[in-house]
Amino acid sequence: MDKQIKALPPLVLPTANFVNGRAFAGDLFQRKQHAERLTGYLDRLREGAVLAIDAPWGEGKTWFGRNWAAYLQEAGHKVVFIDAFEQDYVEDPFLLIAAEIADGLDDSQGSVRGLREKAASVIKAICAADDASTWIEKKLEDHAKEKASFQDFRNELSAFAAIQPKSIVLFIDELDRCQPTFALKLIERLKHFFDVPNLIVVLLINRDQLHQAIRGMHGPDIDAATYLGKFVSFFVALPKGTHDDFLGSNHVAEYVEHVFNRYDFDDSGGPAIFKAFFSWTAAWFNLSVRDIERAVALYAFAYPVDQHNHLLAYVITLKIGKPDLFRRLQNGGDLNAHREALDNLKPIRTRTTVSQPHRYLALLMEWHEAHINGFPMNGDAFALLLREHNHRSGEPLAWRDLRHDELWDAQRKLFQSLAERIDGTN
């Protein structure tokens, strides 16, 4: 009788809430400690500062920023949070920042009326839409007036910030995803108009991407780090969960478990096996939070998977973390790709001492070595390793009784077969 399984899991999950009830609820990577440490710096930045939280894409900057913002609000800070990418169509970033600050700090008692009025004067000065000749002439005539309006806005913002018992904190997220012209102009506007005491700006950025935007705008020879440093007071890296002995830390394993729980997988052995092995490979290949989510979505795409879940964990990890290598391995005949994959695994195995992941790495290395040296020479050893893992996991082995030539052919095509499961072609 065919095995009965529950309905297939969804392929796309609803967007998760960044803040669930209270700040840092469900903090799997223990980033509240980082927020507490940064919060302790705020009283020492009362003269104003721009703080950049730097991490690659997919490492959870938005989650951290949203939760830190909620944490600061709970502590009595006035907080404004801007998603710059959502609004990079705005003609000038000053309009976005000024409007969001005024809206975010409005207490419905007129406390920001003066700020709105001064901002309107600045907007009129920097967003003039006359024809070129008239605009230039008017700019020359009104230079002194516009300069005064700029200073009036800063004075008004300074006065408002000065009466706050705790610093105002302005978060700006997704800046590195904006159009380069908009992103750089926004940073410049922050320096020119919003650099006032008791206002702290927190940029959530991928610094490497901003460096590329700077070089794209100002030429490849510009010192992008020095340029960005003119506008940012401090750069702080967002800590990433590490792993001990290459087993996959509790942080990685817990996040994999968290993502799995959002899908409605059945409780049979396959998903549990995949989850256990993927917790290792995700840590070994340094997958980001977003990478882990994408990997589990691929497993849902391939689901149900009756066998080789432990190998599929490795194949999916390569597709997400090493896409170029994955494509070359998928072609089958690229022996240099197998050599490169082997070189990736060797230092991991050298630093892994616990028996079960060590044996798993031996299986993966033997797999690639068999492609390089030929399955007639290495196939038996690979088959024994494979059988041992399947025996311990309880998974059926489809080719247990195949003749040697059939066994070699099945093993040779196994990577391509698993790859097809997650590419939608099988």
Secondary structure, DSSP 8 states (H G I E B T S, - for coil): ----------SS-----SS-SSTTTT-TT--HHHHHHHHHHHGGGTT-EEEEEE--TTSSHHHHHHHHHHHHHHTT--EEEEEGGGGTTSS-HHHHHHHHHHHHH--SSSTTHHHHHHHHHHHHHHS--S-HHHHHHHHHHHHHHHHHHHHHHHHHHHHHHHT-SS-EEEEEE-GGGS-HHHHHHHHHHHHHHS--TTEEEEEEE-HHHHHHHHHHHH-TTS-HHHHHHTT-SEEEE------STTS--HHHHHHHHHHHHTS---SSHHHHHHHHHHHHHHHHTT--HHHHHHHHHHHHHH----S-HHHHHHHHHHHHH-HHHHHHHHHS--HHHHHHHHHHHHHHHHT--SHHHHHHHHHHHHHHHHHHH-HHHHHHHHHHHHHHHHHHHT---TTTT--HHHHHHHHHTHHHHHHHHHHT--
